[in-house]
Amino acid sequence: AAPSLISSCEDIVLDSTQSSGHGGRPWTRYLWSVSDAMTRANIPSVTGFLNSNYNDTNVVAIVPSAMLSPGTTYIFSLLLSNFLMKSTISAQTVQITTSSATVPSVKIYNSQLINYRWKQLNIFADATIPSCGDTPAASTINYQWRMFANAQYDETIQSISLDPRYFILDSYTLAPNIFYTLQLTVFAGSISASSTTVVQVGRSALVATITGGSSRTVGSSDKVTFDASSSVDLDYPLSALTYLWSCSQTSENFGRLCLGFKGSTTSILNVLSASLGSGVFNINVTVSNNELMTATASCQLTITNKFLPMTYITSNSSVINVNERIVLNGVVASSIDAATATWISTNGFTNFQ
């Protein structure tokens, strides 16, 4: 990130600290390139200065104003390569004013941001008045944010933040598969400066879920209910999904269809154990939306010739943050005798509460 317009007396600050994709390892390639935006000619003095002094994304690069020419627009490019030999280039254009008049320095963080419709958008910008310059700085700085969808200004997209330095949108405000351009113009008296960033809104996948856990064991006389109603289209959670249930054998006749299995096209599937017989089966559900996107979930069903209590487990989420508690709900039902339940973990965890 860097300001797009600065005073001729001001140093250029190039911030690459938000770069990612190296997995905590050193970059295998870190290469700066600086050129004149008008002639496209490389500027060896500035390029050499950056490559000699800055080769780490943990450090903010600073180009002294003495190395810059007033009235010139520069293109600063940074090439990064990781240990997997994957490379990316980020470029920033910076214009130097022809005079030393004070111009606000504007920098938007999270350039080339990738977001999703179901996530809140939160972008921060920093605007400062440099201490150098011939004209006095204005006492206040005013911010104006504008969002463009496919190059068209959309006045309906307005930030909900009370702090003008932040541009915040609620979840489900933006549409997927669209490149948005966010423009910030900062006014200091009669002088202004602008900066832009690109917000790419991706299309999230469907999430298929079968309530009750990834495996269940029941007796041969039980009725088993599989519930996929928690499946969701993350971008459009209220939209209707279609369901298709299937069954395949995993023991004795691996991969074969299940004789006696009756599928369903709703979110609920009821299976009579006696109709399948003893064995191990994969119960699968495929969910889809009107965009023909699909997702699949499965549950391994083991049917024995014994009378067993019915059990299943639900959780608050399949993915949680490291600082959050995991909440598991276990349900046990027995039609014969009283049943007792004991929690165990495959990784040896015993501190259940």
C-alpha positions as CSV (number, residue, x, y, z in Angstrom):
1,A,0.0,0.0,0.0
2,A,1.1,3.6,-0.8
3,P,-0.5,7.0,-1.2
4,S,-1.4,7.8,-4.8
5,L,-0.5,11.5,-4.6
6,I,2.2,13.1,-2.4
7,S,3.9,16.4,-2.1
8,S,7.3,16.8,-3.7
9,C,8.9,17.3,-0.3
10,E,7.5,14.1,1.1
11,D,9.1,10.6,1.3
12,I,7.2,7.7,-0.2
13,V,6.2,4.9,2.2
14,L,5.7,1.5,0.6
15,D,3.9,-0.9,2.9
16,S,4.1,-4.6,1.9
17,T,3.6,-6.0,5.4
18,Q,0.2,-7.4,4.5
19,S,1.6,-9.8,1.9
20,S,0.8,-13.4,2.6
21,G,1.3,-16.8,1.0
22,H,4.8,-17.8,2.1
23,G,3.8,-20.1,5.0
24,G,6.1,-18.5,7.5
25,R,9.2,-19.2,5.3
26,P,11.4,-16.7,3.7
27,W,10.4,-15.5,0.2
28,T,12.5,-17.2,-2.5
29,R,12.3,-14.0,-4.6
30,Y,11.7,-10.4,-3.5
31,L,12.2,-8.0,-6.4
32,W,11.3,-4.3,-6.7
33,S,10.9,-2.5,-10.0
34,V,10.3,1.2,-10.4
35,S,9.3,2.8,-13.7
36,D,8.0,6.1,-15.1
37,A,4.3,5.8,-15.7
38,M,4.5,8.1,-18.8
39,T,7.5,6.5,-20.6
40,R,7.4,3.1,-18.9
41,A,11.2,3.4,-18.6
42,N,12.8,1.8,-15.7
43,I,14.4,4.1,-13.1
44,P,17.6,2.3,-12.0
45,S,18.4,4.6,-9.1
46,V,15.2,4.0,-7.2
47,T,14.9,0.4,-8.3
48,G,18.5,-0.3,-7.1
49,F,17.8,1.6,-3.8
50,L,14.8,-0.5,-2.9
51,N,16.4,-3.9,-3.9
52,S,19.5,-3.1,-1.9
53,N,17.8,-2.0,1.3
54,Y,14.4,-3.8,1.4
55,N,14.0,-7.5,0.8
56,D,11.5,-8.5,3.6
57,T,7.7,-8.0,3.8
58,N,8.1,-7.4,7.5
59,V,9.7,-4.0,6.9
60,V,8.1,-0.9,5.4
61,A,10.1,0.6,2.6
62,I,10.8,4.3,2.5
63,V,12.0,6.2,-0.6
64,P,13.5,9.6,0.2
65,S,12.0,12.6,-1.5
66,A,15.4,13.6,-2.7
67,M,15.4,10.6,-5.1
68,L,12.1,11.7,-6.7
69,S,11.4,14.2,-9.4
70,P,8.5,16.6,-9.0
71,G,5.7,16.2,-11.6
72,T,6.6,12.5,-12.2
73,T,4.2,9.6,-11.8
74,Y,6.0,6.4,-10.6
75,I,4.9,2.8,-10.8
76,F,6.3,0.7,-7.9
77,S,6.0,-3.0,-8.5
78,L,6.9,-5.8,-6.1
79,L,7.4,-9.4,-7.3
80,L,7.2,-12.1,-4.6
81,S,7.8,-15.9,-5.0
82,N,7.3,-18.5,-2.3
83,F,8.9,-21.9,-1.6
84,L,6.3,-23.5,-3.9
85,M,7.6,-21.4,-6.8
86,K,4.4,-19.5,-7.0
87,S,4.7,-15.8,-7.8
88,T,2.6,-12.7,-7.7
89,I,3.1,-9.1,-8.6
90,S,1.6,-6.1,-6.9
91,A,1.9,-2.5,-8.3
92,Q,1.1,0.9,-7.0
93,T,1.1,4.2,-8.8
94,V,2.3,7.3,-7.0
95,Q,2.2,10.8,-8.4
96,I,4.6,13.5,-7.2
97,T,3.2,17.1,-7.2
98,T,5.0,19.8,-9.2
99,S,5.3,22.0,-6.1
100,S,5.9,21.6,-2.4
101,A,2.3,22.5,-1.5
102,T,0.9,20.4,1.3
103,V,-1.1,17.5,-0.1
104,P,-2.8,15.0,2.2
105,S,-1.1,11.6,2.2
106,V,-3.8,8.8,1.8
107,K,-3.2,5.1,2.3
108,I,-5.9,2.4,2.1
109,Y,-5.0,-0.9,3.8
110,N,-5.9,-4.3,2.4
111,S,-5.3,-3.5,-1.3
112,Q,-6.4,-6.3,-3.6
113,L,-8.8,-7.5,-0.9
114,I,-10.7,-10.7,-1.4
115,N,-14.0,-10.9,0.5
116,Y,-17.1,-13.0,0.5
117,R,-20.8,-11.9,0.6
118,W,-21.4,-13.5,4.0
119,K,-18.5,-11.7,5.6
120,Q,-18.5,-8.1,6.9
121,L,-16.3,-5.8,4.9
122,N,-14.0,-3.7,7.0
123,I,-11.3,-1.5,5.4
124,F,-9.2,1.1,7.2
125,A,-7.6,4.1,5.7
126,D,-5.0,6.5,7.1
127,A,-4.8,10.1,6.0
128,T,-2.1,12.6,7.3
129,I,-0.9,16.1,6.5
130,P,2.9,16.1,6.0
131,S,4.8,18.5,8.1
132,C,6.8,19.7,5.0
133,G,5.3,22.0,2.4
134,D,4.8,25.7,1.7
135,T,1.1,26.0,2.5
136,P,-0.3,25.6,6.0
137,A,-2.2,22.4,6.7
138,A,-6.0,22.5,7.2
139,S,-7.1,21.9,10.7
140,T,-9.5,19.1,9.7
141,I,-9.5,16.2,7.3
142,N,-12.7,15.1,5.6
143,Y,-13.2,11.6,4.1
144,Q,-15.4,10.7,1.1
145,W,-15.8,7.0,0.3
146,R,-17.3,5.9,-3.1
147,M,-17.9,2.3,-4.2
148,F,-17.9,1.3,-7.9
149,A,-19.4,-2.0,-9.1
150,N,-17.9,-3.0,-12.5
151,A,-16.8,0.6,-13.0
152,Q,-20.2,2.0,-12.2
153,Y,-20.7,4.2,-9.1
154,D,-23.3,2.6,-6.8
155,E,-24.6,5.3,-4.4
156,T,-26.7,2.7,-2.5
157,I,-23.5,1.2,-1.0
158,Q,-22.7,3.3,2.0
159,S,-20.4,2.7,5.0
160,I,-22.1,2.0,8.3
161,S,-19.1,3.1,10.3
162,L,-19.3,6.2,12.6
163,D,-15.5,6.6,12.2
164,P,-14.8,8.1,8.7
165,R,-11.4,6.4,8.5
166,Y,-13.2,3.0,8.3
167,F,-15.4,1.7,5.4
168,I,-17.6,-1.0,6.9
169,L,-20.4,-2.9,5.2
170,D,-22.7,-5.4,6.7
171,S,-22.7,-9.0,5.6
172,Y,-24.7,-9.7,2.4
173,T,-24.4,-6.1,1.1
174,L,-22.2,-7.0,-1.8
175,A,-22.9,-9.4,-4.6
176,P,-20.6,-12.4,-5.4
177,N,-18.5,-12.7,-8.6
178,I,-18.0,-8.9,-8.9
179,F,-15.0,-6.7,-8.8
180,Y,-15.6,-3.6,-6.8
181,T,-13.4,-0.5,-6.7
182,L,-13.4,1.5,-3.5
183,Q,-12.3,5.1,-3.8
184,L,-11.4,7.3,-1.0
185,T,-11.0,11.1,-1.5
186,V,-9.5,13.1,1.4
187,F,-10.1,16.8,1.6
188,A,-7.9,19.2,3.6
189,G,-9.3,22.6,3.0
190,S,-9.3,23.2,-0.8
191,I,-6.7,20.5,-1.4
192,S,-7.6,16.9,-2.0
193,A,-6.0,13.5,-2.7
194,S,-7.5,10.2,-3.6
195,S,-6.6,6.5,-3.4
196,T,-8.4,3.4,-4.5
197,T,-8.4,-0.3,-3.7
198,V,-10.0,-3.3,-5.4
199,V,-12.5,-5.5,-3.5
200,Q,-13.1,-8.9,-5.2
201,V,-16.2,-10.7,-3.9
202,G,-15.9,-14.4,-4.4
203,R,-18.6,-17.0,-4.6
204,S,-18.7,-19.2,-1.5
205,A,-19.4,-22.9,-1.8
206,L,-22.4,-24.7,-0.5
207,V,-22.0,-26.5,2.9
208,A,-23.7,-29.9,3.2
209,T,-24.2,-31.2,6.7
210,I,-25.8,-34.3,8.2
211,T,-26.8,-33.8,11.8
212,G,-25.7,-36.5,14.2
213,G,-22.1,-37.0,13.4
214,S,-20.0,-38.7,10.7
215,S,-20.8,-42.3,11.8
216,R,-23.7,-44.1,13.6
217,T,-24.2,-47.6,14.8
218,V,-27.7,-49.0,15.2
219,G,-29.5,-52.3,15.8
220,S,-31.2,-54.2,13.0
221,S,-34.7,-53.3,14.2
222,D,-34.1,-49.5,14.5
223,K,-35.5,-46.6,12.5
224,V,-32.7,-44.1,11.7
225,T,-33.4,-40.5,10.7
226,F,-30.8,-38.5,8.8
227,D,-31.3,-34.7,8.8
228,A,-29.5,-32.5,6.3
229,S,-31.6,-29.4,7.0
230,S,-28.5,-27.6,8.4
231,S,-27.0,-27.5,4.9
232,V,-26.7,-24.0,3.7
233,D,-25.7,-21.7,0.8
234,L,-23.4,-19.4,2.7
235,D,-23.9,-16.4,0.3
236,Y,-27.7,-16.8,0.3
237,P,-28.6,-18.6,3.5
238,L,-32.4,-18.2,3.0
239,S,-32.4,-19.7,-0.5
240,A,-34.0,-23.1,-1.0
241,L,-31.8,-26.1,-1.7
242,T,-32.6,-29.4,-3.3
243,Y,-31.5,-32.8,-1.8
244,L,-30.7,-36.2,-3.2
245,W,-29.9,-39.1,-0.9
246,S,-28.0,-42.2,-1.9
247,C,-26.5,-45.3,-0.2
248,S,-23.5,-47.5,-1.0
249,Q,-22.0,-50.5,0.8
250,T,-18.6,-50.3,2.4
251,S,-18.2,-53.9,3.6
252,E,-18.6,-57.2,1.8
253,N,-19.8,-55.6,-1.4
254,F,-17.8,-52.4,-1.4
255,G,-19.2,-49.6,-3.6
256,R,-22.4,-51.5,-4.6
257,L,-25.8,-49.8,-4.2
258,C,-27.8,-50.7,-1.1
259,L,-30.6,-53.2,-1.8
260,G,-33.8,-52.1,-0.1
261,F,-32.7,-48.5,0.2
262,K,-35.4,-45.9,-0.4
263,G,-34.0,-42.4,-1.1
264,S,-35.5,-39.0,-0.5
265,T,-35.5,-35.6,-2.2
266,T,-36.2,-33.7,1.0
267,S,-33.8,-32.7,3.8
268,I,-34.9,-35.7,5.9
269,L,-34.2,-39.3,5.2
270,N,-35.7,-42.2,7.2
271,V,-34.1,-45.6,7.0
272,L,-35.4,-48.8,8.4
273,S,-32.4,-50.9,9.4
274,A,-34.2,-54.1,8.6
275,S,-34.6,-53.0,5.0
276,L,-30.8,-52.9,4.6
277,G,-29.7,-55.8,6.8
278,S,-26.5,-55.9,8.8
279,G,-23.4,-54.3,7.4
280,V,-21.6,-51.0,7.0
281,F,-23.1,-48.4,4.6
282,N,-22.4,-44.9,3.4
283,I,-25.4,-42.7,3.5
284,N,-24.8,-39.7,1.2
285,V,-26.7,-36.5,0.6
286,T,-26.0,-34.1,-2.3
287,V,-27.4,-30.6,-2.0
288,S,-27.6,-28.2,-4.9
289,N,-28.9,-24.7,-5.6
290,N,-30.4,-23.0,-8.6
291,E,-26.9,-22.2,-9.9
292,L,-26.2,-25.9,-10.2
293,M,-23.6,-25.7,-7.4
294,T,-23.4,-28.9,-5.3
295,A,-22.0,-30.1,-2.0
296,T,-21.9,-33.6,-0.5
297,A,-21.9,-34.9,3.0
298,S,-21.9,-38.5,4.2
299,C,-22.5,-40.6,7.3
300,Q,-21.2,-44.1,7.9
301,L,-24.0,-46.3,9.1
302,T,-23.2,-49.6,10.8
303,I,-26.2,-52.0,11.4
304,T,-25.7,-54.9,13.8
305,N,-27.9,-57.8,14.9
306,K,-28.0,-56.4,18.4
307,F,-30.4,-54.2,20.3
308,L,-28.6,-50.9,20.7
309,P,-29.5,-47.5,22.1
310,M,-29.8,-44.7,19.5
311,T,-27.1,-42.1,19.8
312,Y,-26.1,-39.0,17.8
313,I,-24.0,-35.9,18.3
314,T,-24.5,-32.3,17.3
315,S,-22.0,-29.4,17.6
316,N,-22.1,-25.7,17.6
317,S,-19.9,-25.5,14.5
318,S,-17.6,-27.8,12.4
319,V,-15.0,-25.0,12.3
320,I,-14.2,-22.8,15.3
321,N,-11.5,-20.4,16.4
322,V,-8.8,-21.6,18.8
323,N,-10.1,-19.3,21.6
324,E,-13.6,-20.6,21.4
325,R,-15.2,-23.5,23.3
326,I,-16.5,-26.6,21.5
327,V,-20.0,-27.4,22.5
328,L,-21.2,-30.9,21.7
329,N,-24.7,-32.2,22.4
330,G,-25.2,-35.9,22.7
331,V,-28.6,-37.6,22.5
332,V,-29.1,-41.2,23.7
333,A,-32.4,-43.1,23.5
334,S,-33.0,-46.7,24.4
335,S,-36.3,-48.6,24.0
336,I,-35.2,-51.6,26.2
337,D,-33.1,-50.7,29.2
338,A,-31.7,-47.6,30.8
339,A,-28.6,-46.5,29.0
340,T,-25.4,-44.7,30.2
341,A,-23.2,-42.6,28.0
342,T,-19.4,-41.9,28.2
343,W,-17.5,-39.3,26.2
344,I,-14.2,-40.3,24.6
345,S,-11.9,-38.6,22.2
346,T,-9.7,-40.3,19.6
347,N,-6.8,-37.9,20.5
348,G,-6.8,-38.7,24.2
349,F,-8.6,-35.6,25.4
350,T,-10.3,-36.2,28.7
351,N,-11.2,-32.8,30.1
352,F,-14.9,-32.9,29.3
353,Q,-17.1,-30.4,31.2
